[in-house]
Amino acid sequence: MPAATPSRNVVVFAPTDVHALEIASVMDVFNEANAQAGSTTLYSMTLVAERRETIRCSSGLRIVPDLSIADPVPDADTLIVAGSYGVPRTPSDAVIAWLQRRSESARRYGAVCTGAFLVGAAGLIDGRIVTTHWAYADELRTRFPSARVDPDSIFVRNGPLFTSAGVSACIDLALALVEEDHGRNLALSVARHMVMYLKRPGGQSQYSAPLAAQARAGTPIARVQTWILDHPEEELSLSALASRAAMSPRNFSRVFRNETGLSPAEFVQQVRMDKARQLLEETSLPLDQVAKRSGLGTAASARRIFLRRLGISLRQYRERFKLGANPRSSD
């Protein structure tokens, strides 16, 4: 590592009731990068809170910030807003103004977990693709309808803005930032020392309850859902599904939404996306076969769906999440 490599200042903002892991893990990744670099200090770190007083974390652990937002905080190369337990309360005007100013001067900025709600309140996610903890993705979408919320990605980079999924996903994000700054070899060394994947397989859906929109067991809707899960590649039109439930299309659509919170088409799309992700992560099938077996049609149509929903192509998804040999196909 060249001795002339400049140190990058990472500023971490800790909200009320912050997850201690989200502060400690992020800072530990950058600290380990320093350790792996030897005598070169790659990163300096500053912990900031609204006030310079002891913060009680959601676990009960107490930490003391280095500075408050009223102090002259060093310019940030990277600004990271940590999350709290549950949906954070609306930040004060002072915090919003501070986040806006700091994001303008930072090279990159963003949030981990529910910190996305804070950067959202500062107007920093409008029109952007973002993610957050899977349990709060719907709430984030409701509060900030102009943002495109991807509930499955471990982390998302959208220009200078980055967001990550819940809690431990902050480590994935921090490793990705180290890789961006100093290359794969250093990031891999840090990941190995921390006993982590450099890029973990799969998305958030592997950690949430599988298809949280499932209806009550034993109902006609639940039986149709099971059939959809087993046959995503079949004809799954509204009329075909309603026929399986022995209902009229209109009644089936109404009952389905009442029991699951989704329309039949939304549920089918979710199942097909999950199947496509599984095939991309676990197999080396050509992309046209992934599209066919998941029910997404052709490779071209599947690519459009992935770009619209996740902001990446099938090939990019496979490269990011598949373990093992390089895939043979491309799009």
C-alpha positions in Angstrom: 0.0 0.0 0.0 1.6 3.3 -1.0 2.7 5.5 1.9 1.1 8.5 0.2 -2.4 7.1 0.3 -4.5 9.8 1.9 -6.6 9.1 5.0 -10.3 9.2 4.4 -12.5 10.6 7.2 -15.6 8.4 8.0 -18.3 10.3 9.9 -20.9 8.1 11.6 -24.1 9.7 12.9 -25.8 7.9 15.8 -29.5 8.6 16.3 -31.5 8.1 19.5 -31.9 4.4 20.4 -29.2 3.4 17.9 -28.2 -0.2 17.3 -24.8 -0.6 18.9 -23.8 -3.2 16.3 -24.4 -0.8 13.4 -21.9 1.7 14.9 -19.3 -0.8 16.1 -19.3 -3.1 13.1 -18.9 -0.3 10.6 -16.1 1.3 12.5 -14.4 -2.1 13.1 -14.4 -2.8 9.3 -12.6 0.5 8.6 -10.3 0.0 11.6 -9.4 -3.5 10.4 -8.6 -2.0 7.0 -6.1 0.3 8.8 -4.6 -2.8 10.6 -4.3 -4.7 7.3 -2.6 -1.7 5.7 0.2 -1.7 8.3 1.7 1.7 9.0 -0.6 3.6 6.6 -3.8 5.0 8.2 -6.4 4.6 5.5 -9.4 5.8 7.5 -10.0 8.1 10.4 -13.4 7.9 12.2 -15.6 10.3 14.0 -18.8 9.4 15.9 -21.3 12.2 15.9 -24.7 12.6 17.7 -27.2 15.4 18.0 -25.8 16.3 21.4 -22.4 15.5 22.9 -23.8 13.4 25.7 -23.9 9.7 26.5 -26.1 7.8 24.1 -28.2 4.8 25.3 -28.2 2.2 22.6 -31.3 0.0 22.0 -29.5 -2.9 23.8 -28.8 -0.7 26.9 -25.2 -0.2 26.0 -24.0 3.3 26.6 -21.6 5.1 24.3 -20.1 8.6 24.1 -19.9 10.4 20.8 -16.8 12.3 19.8 -18.7 15.4 18.7 -22.2 16.8 18.4 -23.7 18.3 15.3 -23.1 21.8 16.8 -19.4 21.1 16.9 -16.9 21.8 14.1 -17.0 18.2 12.7 -14.1 17.4 10.3 -15.2 17.2 6.6 -16.4 13.7 5.8 -15.2 11.7 2.9 -18.0 9.2 3.8 -21.1 10.0 5.9 -22.9 7.0 7.4 -26.2 7.4 9.3 -26.8 4.4 11.6 -30.2 3.0 12.3 -32.2 2.6 15.5 -34.5 -0.1 16.8 -37.7 0.2 14.8 -38.6 3.2 12.7 -36.7 6.2 14.0 -38.7 9.2 15.1 -38.7 12.2 12.8 -35.4 14.0 13.3 -35.2 17.5 14.5 -34.8 20.4 12.0 -31.2 20.8 13.3 -30.4 17.1 12.4 -32.1 17.4 9.0 -30.1 20.6 8.1 -26.9 19.0 9.3 -27.4 15.9 7.2 -28.2 18.0 4.2 -25.1 20.1 4.6 -22.8 17.2 5.3 -24.1 15.1 2.4 -23.4 18.0 0.0 -19.7 18.1 1.0 -19.1 14.4 1.3 -17.9 12.2 -1.5 -20.5 9.6 -0.6 -23.2 9.4 2.0 -26.0 7.1 3.1 -27.5 5.0 5.8 -27.5 1.5 7.3 -30.8 -0.2 8.3 -33.5 2.2 9.4 -31.1 5.1 9.1 -32.7 5.3 5.6 -35.7 7.1 7.3 -33.4 9.8 8.5 -31.7 10.4 5.2 -35.2 10.2 3.7 -36.4 13.0 6.0 -33.5 15.1 4.8 -34.7 14.6 1.2 -31.7 12.5 0.1 -33.5 9.5 -1.3 -36.1 11.1 -3.5 -36.1 9.4 -6.9 -33.3 7.0 -5.8 -33.2 3.2 -5.4 -32.8 2.4 -1.7 -33.1 -0.5 0.7 -33.6 -0.9 4.5 -34.4 -3.6 7.0 -36.9 -5.9 5.3 -39.4 -5.5 8.1 -39.6 -1.7 7.5 -39.4 -1.6 3.7 -43.2 -1.0 3.3 -43.1 1.8 5.9 -40.2 3.4 4.1 -42.1 3.2 0.8 -45.2 4.7 2.4 -43.3 7.6 3.9 -41.2 8.4 0.9 -43.2 7.4 -2.1 -40.8 9.1 -4.6 -38.0 6.6 -3.5 -37.8 3.2 -5.2 -37.5 0.8 -2.3 -35.9 -2.6 -3.0 -36.8 -4.8 0.0 -34.4 -7.6 -0.8 -31.0 -6.2 -1.5 -28.3 -6.4 1.2 -27.1 -3.0 0.1 -27.7 -0.6 -2.8 -25.4 2.0 -4.3 -27.1 4.8 -6.3 -24.6 7.5 -7.3 -23.1 8.9 -4.1 -25.9 7.5 -2.1 -25.7 4.1 -0.4 -28.2 2.2 1.8 -28.1 -1.2 3.4 -30.4 -3.7 4.9 -30.8 -4.3 8.6 -28.2 -4.6 11.4 -25.4 -7.0 10.2 -25.8 -5.8 6.6 -23.8 -2.8 7.6 -20.7 -5.0 7.5 -21.4 -6.0 3.9 -21.8 -2.3 3.0 -18.6 -1.2 4.8 -16.6 -4.0 3.1 -18.0 -2.9 -0.3 -16.8 0.7 0.5 -13.3 -0.6 1.4 -13.2 -2.6 -1.8 -14.2 0.5 -3.8 -11.5 2.6 -2.1 -8.6 0.1 -2.0 -9.4 -2.9 -4.1 -10.7 -6.5 -3.7 -7.6 -7.9 -2.0 -7.7 -5.6 1.0 -11.4 -6.0 1.4 -11.1 -9.8 1.2 -8.3 -9.7 3.9 -10.6 -7.6 6.1 -13.5 -10.0 5.5 -11.4 -13.1 6.3 -10.1 -11.6 9.5 -13.7 -10.7 10.6 -14.9 -14.2 9.5 -17.3 -12.7 7.0 -18.3 -13.2 3.3 -16.9 -10.4 1.2 -20.2 -10.6 -0.7 -22.7 -12.8 1.1 -25.0 -15.0 -1.0 -28.6 -14.2 -1.4 -30.7 -11.2 -0.4 -32.8 -10.2 2.6 -35.6 -12.6 1.7 -33.5 -15.5 2.9 -33.7 -14.0 6.4 -37.3 -12.9 6.5 -40.3 -15.3 6.7 -40.6 -16.9 3.3 -43.3 -15.0 1.5 -44.7 -13.1 4.4 -47.9 -12.5 2.3 -49.0 -16.1 2.7 -52.7 -16.6 3.5 -54.0 -18.7 6.4 -53.3 -22.4 6.0 -56.1 -24.5 4.6 -58.0 -21.7 2.8 -58.6 -21.7 -0.9 -56.2 -18.8 -1.3 -53.5 -20.6 0.6 -53.9 -23.7 -1.7 -53.6 -21.5 -4.8 -50.5 -19.8 -3.3 -48.9 -23.2 -2.8 -49.6 -24.1 -6.4 -48.1 -20.8 -7.6 -44.9 -21.5 -5.5 -44.6 -25.0 -7.1 -45.4 -23.9 -10.7 -44.1 -20.3 -11.2 -43.4 -21.1 -14.9 -47.1 -22.0 -15.6 -49.9 -19.8 -16.9 -50.8 -17.7 -13.9 -53.4 -15.3 -15.2 -56.2 -14.0 -12.9 -58.8 -16.2 -14.6 -56.6 -19.3 -14.3 -56.0 -18.8 -10.6 -59.6 -17.9 -9.9 -60.7 -21.1 -11.5 -58.4 -23.1 -9.2 -60.0 -21.5 -6.2 -63.5 -22.1 -7.7 -64.2 -18.3 -7.5 -65.0 -15.6 -10.0 -62.0 -13.5 -11.0 -63.4 -10.4 -9.2 -64.2 -12.3 -6.0 -60.9 -14.1 -6.1 -58.9 -10.9 -6.5 -60.8 -9.2 -3.6 -60.4 -12.2 -1.2 -56.7 -12.7 -2.2 -55.9 -9.0 -1.4 -57.8 -9.2 1.9 -55.9 -12.3 3.0 -52.4 -11.4 1.8 -52.2 -7.6 1.3 -51.2 -8.1 -2.3 -53.0 -8.5 -5.6 -52.7 -11.9 -7.3 -50.4 -10.3 -9.9 -48.1 -8.8 -7.3 -47.8 -12.1 -5.5 -47.1 -14.0 -8.7 -44.4 -11.4 -9.6 -42.8 -11.8 -6.2 -42.8 -15.6 -6.4 -41.2 -15.4 -9.9 -38.6 -12.9 -8.8 -37.7 -15.1 -5.8 -37.4 -18.2 -8.1 -35.2 -16.3 -10.5 -32.9 -15.1 -7.7 -32.7 -18.6 -6.4 -31.7 -20.0 -9.8 -29.1 -17.2 -10.3 -27.6 -17.7 -6.9 -27.5 -21.5 -6.9 -27.1 -22.6 -10.5 -25.2 -21.8 -13.6 -28.2 -22.1 -15.9 -28.1 -19.9 -19.0 -30.1 -16.7 -18.4 -32.8 -17.8 -20.9 -33.4 -20.9 -18.9 -33.5 -18.9 -15.6 -36.2 -16.7 -17.2 -38.2 -19.6 -18.5 -38.1 -21.7 -15.3 -39.0 -18.7 -13.1 -41.9 -17.7 -15.3 -40.4 -14.3 -16.2 -40.5 -15.1 -19.9 -37.5 -14.4 -22.1 -34.0 -13.4 -20.9 -34.8 -9.9 -22.3 -38.1 -9.5 -20.4 -36.5 -10.9 -17.2 -33.7 -8.4 -17.6 -36.2 -5.5 -17.9 -38.0 -6.7 -14.7 -34.8 -7.0 -12.7 -33.6 -3.6 -13.8 -37.0 -2.1 -12.9 -37.3 -3.8 -9.6 -33.7 -4.1 -8.4 -31.8 -1.7 -10.5 -29.4 -4.4 -11.8 -29.5 -7.0 -14.6 -29.6 -10.8 -14.2 -25.9 -11.1 -15.0 -25.0 -8.4 -12.5 -27.2 -10.1 -9.8 -25.5 -13.4 -10.5 -22.0 -11.8 -10.3 -22.9 -10.1 -7.0 -24.5 -13.0 -5.2 -23.4 -16.4 -6.7 -20.7 -18.4 -5.0 -18.4 -20.7 -6.9 -17.5 -20.7 -10.6 -18.1 -17.8 -12.9 -21.4 -18.1 -14.8 -21.2 -19.2 -18.4 -23.9 -17.0 -19.8 -24.4 -13.3 -20.1 -27.0 -10.8 -21.0 
